[in-house]
Amino acid sequence: MDTTAIGTKMEGLAEQHLIAAGLRIVERNFRGRFGELDLIARDGNTLVFVEVRYRRNRMFGGAVASVDFRKQRKLIATANGYLQYRRLDCPCRFDVISIELGGRAEDLKIDWIQNAFGQ
C-alpha cells in the first residue's frame, strides 16, 4: 500500500474512533492556505480539529512527537482560515489521534489526545 492509501485508511480508523465516542464528523481533509486539517468534528458545541498521525514504530518519538511546534502553528493557521471561510465563531480545540503498530503487524494502538495544544 502506498503512503496515500495508508493515510486514508488511518484517517478512516480515527474517524470511526471519534464517531464511537459520540463526535459528529463535519468535514474531512480540508485544505487551506497553510496546510490540511485531517478531520473536523463536533463534540457538543465545540468544533474539534483532529490531526491523525500514523507511525510503524516509535523511532524518533512516535506519532505524537511528530506534531511538533512547527506543525502545531500550521494547524492553528489552517483552522483560523477554516473558521473565517465558514464564518464560524464557536469554542474550538485541537486533538491528536496517534496510531502506531503494536507488537504484531495486525495490532494497532490508537491514542486520542484531547486538547493536545492550543492557540
Stockholm file with secondary structure:
# STOCKHOLM 1.0

chainA/1-119         MDTTAIGTKMEGLAEQHLIAAGLRIVERNFRGRFGELDLIARDGNTLVFVEVRYRRNRMFGGAVASVDFRKQRKLIATANGYLQYRRLDCPCRFDVISIELGGRAEDLKIDWIQNAFGQ
#=GR chainA/1-119 SS CCHHHHHHHHHHHHHHHHHHTTCEEEEEEEEETTEEEEEEEEETTEEEEEEEEEESSCGGGHHHHTSCHHHHHHHHHHHHHHHHHHTCCSCEEEEEEEEEECSSTTCEEEEEEEEEECC
#=GC SS_cons         CCHHHHHHHHHHHHHHHHHHTTCEEEEEEEEETTEEEEEEEEETTEEEEEEEEEESSCGGGHHHHTSCHHHHHHHHHHHHHHHHHHTCCSCEEEEEEEEEECSSTTCEEEEEEEEEECC
//
